[in-house]
């Protein structure tokens, strides 16, 4: 068979796939009788109202000398770990702004970090294709550095995201530029399961983010440069449980909804989306603006109830969305003491009382509700 014939068959197959995908999309829309906003309006729900002083920047964490790429809170709410292009992990006391640890990393090009459920160790990964574990109780060397307690090697591409399995300090999940996710046994340093890859039905491009279901830790979702999100069951590594379409750009961030039945995404196409894992339906779209000029969404997180969606953008904005009505109720980027550059990461404390944002301006900021206002 000639090259021209192969190209012709490939083009025909691509057109068939796109046609089937469009038909599937239309079928899903027929089954979806309403979206979240339509349902909320029918029930007479009113939008959450915020003023510019309701959510204020109460602390700025200064100490990194490079772009901040990732952050994570401890379950007990008062400590934060951050990773920066300056090649360091810093552990902060969020109540006092003091640094409790400053860890020099084996590779300066770090992209992700995470606290263990007990807060006794932190993990990080980046362009070295390794996930490094640090025990915060370890004895520092003469230069004040904490040695690596475990190096999880096995990915063939950069490590883009990592998250500990809830209530387990000995297992975590990583995502990578090699198009796979991996469940690790930290005690042995071995891969328990690999999700996706050359011989499995999985992502077809770099995997950028993972989020583990807080209600069922056997389930996790991943976002990828192939513009899809996929749901996985750690007991069935051979293929994804479900694939979610809708985005038109890289899916940079995924986060489970508090009830574990839905999850949110943020993409280079400038939108956030809400999906239902049981039906596979896209429930809502949160577009910052229409058109090619929409800034990419870098990170997403939900309030404790799920009524609010926090989204960081590459232009320095950080929108607070009403998830029911798909309306922006506040833009932290317009407030006093906001970031001067790309908001690269964000996360809420365990009790939902504070939001932390990290930026390419090298700073982290902690936002809290003023007065007697409580997080929705």
N, C-alpha and C positions, 0 to 999 in steps of 0.2 A: 504494500500500500504506500502510495507516495505521500510526501509531506503535505502537498496541497489537499489531498483527500482527507488526511488526518485533521487538518485545520478546519475543513468544511464540516466534518463530523463533530468536531469539538464545538464549533459555532452552533450547529443544530442542537447539540445536547444542552448547551448553555441556554439557548432560547427556550427549550422545553422545560428546563429547571425553573427558569424565571417565570414562565407561564404557569407552571404548577404552583409556585410560591405565591403568585398573585391570586390564583383561584383559592388557595388555602386561606389567604388573608381575607378574601371576601366572605368565605364560609364562616370564618371566625367572627367577622363583623355581624353577620346575620344572626349568629347565636348569642352575641352580646347585646342584650336588650337596652342597656344604658351604660354610661360610664359613671365614674365616681362623682364627678361634678353634677351630672344630671340627676343622679339619685339624691345627692345632698340638697339640691334645690327643690326637688319634689317633696322632700321631708321638711322643708322650711328651715334648713340649717343656715345660720348666719356666719359670715366670715370672722375669723379671729382678728381683733383690732389691736394694733400696737402703735405706740407713739415713739418718737426718737429717743426718749429717755427711759423707755421700759427695759431695753437691753443695752447694757453699757459695758465698755471695756474697763474692767476693774484692775487688770494687771497686764504688763508687757514683760515677757520673759526674754531677756537679752543675754547672750553668751555665745551663740554660734557666730562664726565668721563667714559662713557660706550659706547658700540657699537651703532652706528647710524643706525636706522632701516627705517626711512621714512623722506621725505622732500616734501615741496610744495612751490611754488612761489605765490605771490599776483599778481593780474592782472596788477597792475601798475608797475610791474617788479622789484622794488628795495627792496622788503622784502621777506625773506624766513623763514618758520617755519620748525623745525626739531624735531624729536622724537628719544629718546635714551633709552637704557637699564638702564641708570642712573636714570630713573624715572622722567625726566624733558622734557618739551617742551621749546625750545628756539626760540624766534623770533629775527631774525638778520636783520640789515640794510646791504644789499649786497654791497652797494657802499662804506661804511666806515668800515665794519666788526664788528660794534658795536652791542651789544645785547640790544634790547629794552624791552624784557620781558623774564623772566625765570620762568616758571610755574611748580610748584611741582605737580605731578599727584597723583590721588587717588590710582592707581595701577602702580607699576614700570614696569611691563611687557607690555609695549606699543609696538604696531606693525605698527600703521598707524597714519598719521596726515594730515590735509587739511586746507587751508585758505578758508574763505567764499569769494564770488565774490566781496564784497565791502571791504574786508580786515579788517572788524571790529571784527570778531570772528574767532576762530580756533576750530577744532574738532580733537579728537583722540580716539583710541580704542585699545584694546589688550586682554589679557588673562582674564580680568574680565568680558568679554562678554557684555560690555557696551560701548556706544559711548558717550563721554563726550564733552560738548560744553563750551567754555570759551569766555566770552565777554572781549575783550582787553581793553575796556573803563571802566570796573568795578573797583571799589575801592579795592585796595589791603588790606589785613589784617595786623595785627601788625608785622607779620613775613615776609611781603612783598609778600605773595602768593595771587593769584587771585582765588576767589571761583568759583566752577563749577556753570554755569548758567542754564544748563539743562543736565540731564542724560537720554539717550535714551536706555531703557531696554526692552528686548524682545528676543534677540538672545539666543539660548541654547548652543552656542559654542563661541570660541574666535572671536573677530572682527578683520579681516585680512586687510580690506581696507575700506576707506571712501572717498567720493567725493561729494562736493556740486553740486547741479543742477545749471548749468550756469545761471547767472543773477538773481538767487534767493538765498537770505540768509536764507530762512525759510524751505528749503527742501534739503535733502541729501540722498545718497544711500550708504549702507554698504554691505559688504560681510562677510561671517562668516564660521567658521568650522562646523556649523550645516547644511551645504550644501545649504543654502539659501542666497538670497540678499533681502534687505528691503529698501523700500522708506519711509522716515520719514517726518512727519510734525514737525519741531522743535518747532514751537509755542505751540503746544499742547503736544508734546512729544509722540505722538501716531504713530503707523505704518499705513501708507496709503495703502501700498500693500506689499505682500510677494511673492517673485519669487522663485519657487522651493519648495522643502519640501516633506513630507511623501506622501501627496495625490496629488501632482502635477508632471508634467513631467519637471524635471530639472536635476541639477547636482547630481551625485551619490557619490560624495566625497567632501571634504572641498573645499570651494570657496576661492581663494587666492587674487583675484584682480578684480577691476571693472574700466571701463572707459566709460564716458558719451559722446555721440556724440555731438560735438560742433555745428554741423549744424542742428541737430534735437534733442533737449534735451529729447524727449520722448523715445529715443532709447539708450540703453547702452549694453555693452558687458562684459562678465565675463569670468575669467579663473579659472580652477579648478584642483585638484589633480586627477580627473578622466581622465586627459590628453585631455580634450576638452575645447573649448571656445563656449559660447552660446550667441546669440543675443536676447535681450528682448525688448518688447514694454511696457512702464509703463501703457498703457491703457488696456493691455491684460496680466494679471498676471498669468493666469491659466497654460500657457506653454510657452516654449521658441519659438521664431519666427524661429530660425534656429540653428543647432548644427554644429560645425566645427571640423572635425577630422584631424589627420595628425601627431600630436605630439606623442612621445613614453614615455613621462614623465610628471610630474606635470607642469601645465601652471602657472608660477609664476607671470607673468606680462602681461597685455593687454593695448593697447593704440590705440585710433582712429587715423587714418590718417587725415591730415588737411582738406581734402575735405569731410570727413564724409562717404564716400562710401567704405572705406577699413579700416582695422585695423591690427596692428602688435601684435605679441605675443613673449614671451620669456619663455623657458622651461628648466626643469632639463635635458632634452635630449641633451642640448648643442646647440640647434638651435633657431633662430628667424624665424618667418614665417609671410607672408603677405597674408591676406584673403580678398575676395570681399564679402560684405554683400548682394549684389543683386543677385549674382549667386551662392554663397556658395563655389566658387572655391578657392583653395589654389593657389595664384599667384606666390609665390617665397619662397625659403628656403635660409636662411643665416646661414650656418654651420661654427662654428669656427674651428672644426676639426672633423674628422670622428672617430667613435669607442667609446668604453665605457669610455675612459679617457677624453672625452670632458667636460670641466667645465660647470656647470649649468649657465643659464642666469637668472639673478636676477631681471632685470628691463630694460625697453625699452622706448624710446621717439623719436619723429620725429622732424626734422627741420621744419621751417614755410612752406616751399614749399613742404616738403615731400621727397626731393631728398636725404636727409641723414637720416639714422637710427642710433641712439646711443644705445648701448647695454652694460650693466654692467654685469660682470661675477664674479663667486665666487673665482676665483684665483687672483683677483685684476686688471684684464684687463678691459678696457673700449674701445670697438671697435666703430669706426665710419664707417658705411657701406654706400656704394653707393647703394640705393634701386633699381635703374634700372638695374645695371649690377651685383649686388650681389657680389661686391668686397669690401674688407676692404681697406679704404683709409688712415686710421690712427689708431694707438692704443695709447690711452692716458696713458695706464699703462706702456708704454715704455719711456714716456717723463720725464723730470726733475720735481721733486716735485709731482710725482704721489702717489697714495695711497699705503700703506704697507700691506693692507689686503683686504678682500672681499669688492667689491663695491656693496652695498646693495640697493641703490636707486639712482635715478637721475631724473632731470627735467630741462626743458628749461624755460627761462624767457618768458614773454608774447610776446615780440617783437622778440624773437629768437636770441638775441644778445649775450646771455651768457648761459652756461650750468653749473649746479651745481650737484656735485656727493657727495654722503654720503657713509661712509665706517665703517667697524668694527674696523678700527684703531682709532675711536672716532672723526675723523675730517670730515669736509665738505670742498670741494674745488670748487672754481668758475673758470671756464675756459672761455676765451674769445679769439676771433680771433685777431691776432696781425696785426700791420700795418694798411693798408687800406682794408684788406680782409673783405668781408661781408659774413654772413651766407647764405648758399644756400637754 
